[in-house]
Amino acid sequence: MTVNEKLSLCSDGFLHLFKEGVFWIGYEMSAYLLCLVRPLQTTKKPVKVAGMEVVRVGFPQTSLEGFLERFRVCERTESYIRAEPSEIVGEAVFEQWKQELPAYAPKCVAIVENETPAVAPIPSMALSAFTPDALYKRVREFRLSAATPMECMRFVEELQKGM
């Protein structure tokens, strides 16, 4: 089923869930209905074939029954579920929620001139040069939020070599 087909189903105020791998995915209004049950990580990003920003949430198979307790299931197959919510949610409420969601930002690192890299190479130091103050300073200056997992691993490795 294409994204456009899924989106066309999702415009009737019912909960529509689609099985994608080991996850159940809800789009647009269905994403909102699921978030009313339990806070979920939402993704809002432009979908070229749909010509609009699309909101989606997902959760594993193991959580499915916990969500469905709040809905009356109308149709259920191995890869699709349609359920009626206990309350009707207005389109305006959904649109306001969607507008307030943060826009999708691809996870890439922008290069900014004169910015300190996340991991500055550790100069070769003799064991005696690695004082507790120097070690503390290195750890304190390491920018974890901007480092990749590989950079973190290399940072720890270099610290271990210097100890």
Wavefront OBJ file of the C-alpha trace (Angstrom):
o trace
v 0.000 0.000 0.000
v 1.415 3.414 -0.955
v 1.680 6.401 1.368
v -1.065 8.198 -0.572
v -3.393 5.224 -0.149
v -2.673 5.105 3.568
v -3.249 8.847 3.936
v -6.561 8.687 2.070
v -7.793 6.087 4.576
v -6.666 8.181 7.546
v -8.966 11.137 6.901
v -12.190 9.689 8.354
v -11.568 10.238 12.107
v -10.947 6.551 12.821
v -7.707 4.993 14.015
v -5.848 3.304 11.148
v -2.745 1.261 11.906
v -0.452 -0.272 9.311
v 2.038 -3.047 10.053
v 5.498 -2.119 8.782
v 8.046 -4.731 9.785
v 7.731 -5.328 13.522
v 6.057 -1.955 14.126
v 2.530 -0.639 13.864
v 2.448 2.824 12.280
v -0.239 5.491 12.544
v -0.353 8.460 10.156
v -1.847 11.929 10.620
v -5.087 11.786 12.685
v -4.242 8.226 13.763
v -0.912 9.486 15.115
v -2.774 12.116 17.126
v -5.267 9.568 18.497
v -2.393 7.323 19.602
v -0.620 10.229 21.309
v -3.782 10.902 23.319
v -3.456 7.398 24.775
v 0.271 7.553 25.514
v 3.050 9.996 24.576
v 4.946 8.698 21.550
v 7.875 9.951 19.483
v 6.331 11.728 16.498
v 7.946 12.327 13.146
v 6.720 15.182 10.983
v 8.403 15.507 7.634
v 7.578 16.410 4.047
v 6.507 13.518 1.852
v 7.027 14.418 -1.774
v 4.497 11.975 -3.252
v 1.810 13.246 -0.864
v 2.712 16.901 -1.451
v 2.486 17.724 2.265
v 4.077 17.283 5.669
v 3.027 13.973 7.192
v 2.985 13.086 10.885
v 3.568 9.496 11.901
v 4.150 7.482 15.051
v 5.072 3.884 15.558
v 5.245 1.297 18.281
v 6.184 -2.393 18.504
v 3.769 -5.309 18.258
v 4.128 -5.913 22.007
v 2.415 -2.568 22.758
v -0.518 -3.057 20.375
v -3.084 -4.447 22.807
v -2.404 -1.648 25.300
v -3.376 0.899 22.657
v -6.366 -1.021 21.302
v -7.980 -1.152 24.770
v -9.000 2.474 24.202
v -10.674 1.852 20.823
v -13.452 -0.300 19.383
v -11.834 -2.433 16.669
v -13.922 -2.434 13.479
v -11.563 -4.282 11.142
v -8.395 -6.270 11.790
v -6.049 -8.187 9.524
v -2.407 -9.189 9.950
v -1.216 -5.897 8.471
v -4.060 -3.406 9.031
v -6.326 -2.308 11.877
v -9.242 0.130 11.749
v -10.743 1.167 15.087
v -13.256 3.705 16.336
v -12.108 6.153 19.026
v -14.200 6.603 22.161
v -14.458 10.343 21.447
v -14.711 12.218 18.169
v -11.747 14.520 17.675
v -12.225 17.641 15.591
v -10.063 18.289 12.555
v -9.153 21.739 13.926
v -7.767 20.231 17.151
v -5.660 17.790 15.143
v -4.375 20.529 12.806
v -3.372 22.719 15.758
v -1.489 19.778 17.324
v 0.234 19.079 14.018
v 1.283 22.715 13.612
v 2.824 22.737 17.101
v 4.994 19.698 16.398
v 8.623 20.484 15.614
v 9.630 20.199 11.972
v 11.762 17.288 10.880
v 15.484 17.986 10.996
v 17.723 15.430 9.314
v 20.480 14.200 11.564
v 23.567 15.633 9.990
v 26.312 17.806 11.336
v 26.595 21.246 9.825
v 30.095 22.580 9.423
v 30.411 25.981 11.010
v 33.556 28.014 10.605
v 35.599 28.593 13.763
v 33.614 25.973 15.695
v 35.492 23.558 17.896
v 35.087 19.979 16.691
v 33.306 17.526 18.996
v 36.504 15.585 19.519
v 39.836 17.288 19.456
v 42.630 14.775 19.029
v 44.388 13.972 22.261
v 48.055 14.756 21.913
v 50.430 11.960 22.827
v 51.095 12.431 26.499
v 53.295 10.524 28.824
v 51.444 8.850 31.649
v 52.745 11.464 34.065
v 51.265 14.254 31.905
v 47.760 12.823 32.326
v 47.013 14.383 35.684
v 43.539 14.164 37.206
v 43.012 17.838 36.339
v 43.981 17.245 32.700
v 41.707 14.225 32.509
v 38.833 16.178 34.042
v 39.406 19.010 31.560
v 39.389 16.626 28.557
v 36.154 14.981 29.662
v 34.548 18.347 30.457
v 35.471 19.780 27.008
v 34.226 16.753 25.068
v 31.018 17.757 23.224
v 28.968 14.583 23.596
v 25.845 16.100 22.015
v 27.713 16.795 18.769
v 29.792 13.608 18.673
v 28.985 10.512 16.671
v 29.035 7.123 18.412
v 32.333 6.356 16.680
v 33.875 9.609 17.952
v 32.728 8.739 21.484
v 34.301 5.317 21.216
v 37.588 6.787 19.956
v 37.560 9.387 22.736
v 37.208 6.722 25.436
v 39.877 4.600 23.750
v 42.333 7.509 23.711
v 41.618 8.255 27.358
v 42.239 4.612 28.262
v 45.550 4.639 26.378
v 46.658 7.748 28.232
v 45.858 6.376 31.710
l 1 2 3 4 5 6 7 8 9 10 11 12 13 14 15 16 17 18 19 20 21 22 23 24 25 26 27 28 29 30 31 32 33 34 35 36 37 38 39 40 41 42 43 44 45 46 47 48 49 50 51 52 53 54 55 56 57 58 59 60 61 62 63 64 65 66 67 68 69 70 71 72 73 74 75 76 77 78 79 80 81 82 83 84 85 86 87 88 89 90 91 92 93 94 95 96 97 98 99 100 101 102 103 104 105 106 107 108 109 110 111 112 113 114 115 116 117 118 119 120 121 122 123 124 125 126 127 128 129 130 131 132 133 134 135 136 137 138 139 140 141 142 143 144 145 146 147 148 149 150 151 152 153 154 155 156 157 158 159 160 161 162 163
